[in-house]
Amino acid sequence: MDRDQLVVDKIKESISDAIEEVLDFRGERTLFIKPNRLKKVCQLLRDDEALAYNFLSDICADDLLPDYPRFAINYHLYSLSNKHRLRLRVMVEYPDKGPATMADIWPIATWLEMEVWDLMGVSFRGNKSQRRLFLPEDWQGHPLRKDYPLGYEEVQFSFNWEEIGARKPRPEE
Amino acid sequence: MGIEQKLGNMGIVTYRLEDVVNWGRSNAMWPLLFGLACCAIEMMGAQAANYDLSRFGMELNRPSPRQSDLMIVAGRVSRKMAPVVRRLYGQMPSPKWVIAMGDCASCGGVFNNYAIVQGVDEIVPVDVYVSGCPPRPEALIDGIMTLHEKVRGESLKDWA
């Protein structure tokens, strides 16, 4: 793939130490980027006329619980003029101090980063509206983390019917 | 060929108040237009031509809770939605009834997790539970008929 190689060359040309690893999997290219170079790389990818990744289609987070660093953030980019997709991946050591926000490069990043914080608890430095997006405002914790309890209620069978029924909340009329 | 033959010329019929009021309530029950998930599709099916819910005086779904007296909770209620459901229930004028349609509304169904209320009976008092995932329109109509029976059996001293 020509364009895949062009991206790597362009990045290496201007920011030589940004790329840690290049991964090809089933025709999709992922670039592992150093966290402190991410902002520069994204600026380059959007502004360079040959690359023109003008659409940030998604940001998603991985929880790799037994491993360290525990979190990884994936940026899915798309170039509308070149019809080409690219994935950037950065590792996050401390979820309280995540990667810098991309809101000044792609404004949609504000919402995508809000979603990542809401469900996975990785905060983005500089994101001005970090608040609950999908969950109720008073929610505790981040439910898509692997150590978040999944089940809510014990299943009611005949042998524990009364025990669970006694705990169940009942509304007033 | 009915009641008018027994009236004579008086134009008066005597009947129990309980029965008349319950008859009126059960035969013109207006549901709240309120679908939350896939059960709402079956609810629409029940109201459409094939199953024709208007046979039971229920052709009118009100978009405003203030004009309706039956809430069909059709679908799973998320914890974020729960205060809204309770608020809509509070805005309905009495007398009012609730049908929990489908497994999710009745007990959480397959969604035994942090996001879904484990049965709407935790937030509003439910009169009839309809099982199924989603229930067929026949099942919903059966649930509504069950509710009608319940309403017809209500007694005067319980209204107050």
Chai-1 contact restraints between the chains, C-beta under 6 A:
chainA,res_idxA,chainB,res_idxB,connection_type,confidence,min_distance_angstrom,max_distance_angstrom,comment,restraint_id
A,P136,B,K80,contact,1.0,0.0,6.0,A-B,restraint_1
A,P143,B,Y114,contact,1.0,0.0,6.0,A-B,restraint_2
A,L150,B,N113,contact,1.0,0.0,6.0,A-B,restraint_3
A,G151,B,N112,contact,1.0,0.0,6.0,A-B,restraint_4
A,Y152,B,N112,contact,1.0,0.0,6.0,A-B,restraint_5
A,Y152,B,N113,contact,1.0,0.0,6.0,A-B,restraint_6
A,Y152,B,Y114,contact,1.0,0.0,6.0,A-B,restraint_7
A,E153,B,N112,contact,1.0,0.0,6.0,A-B,restraint_8
A,E153,B,Q118,contact,1.0,0.0,6.0,A-B,restraint_9
A,P169,B,E122,contact,1.0,0.0,6.0,A-B,restraint_10
A,P171,B,I123,contact,1.0,0.0,6.0,A-B,restraint_11
A,P171,B,V124,contact,1.0,0.0,6.0,A-B,restraint_12
A,P171,B,P125,contact,1.0,0.0,6.0,A-B,restraint_13
A,E173,B,P125,contact,1.0,0.0,6.0,A-B,restraint_14
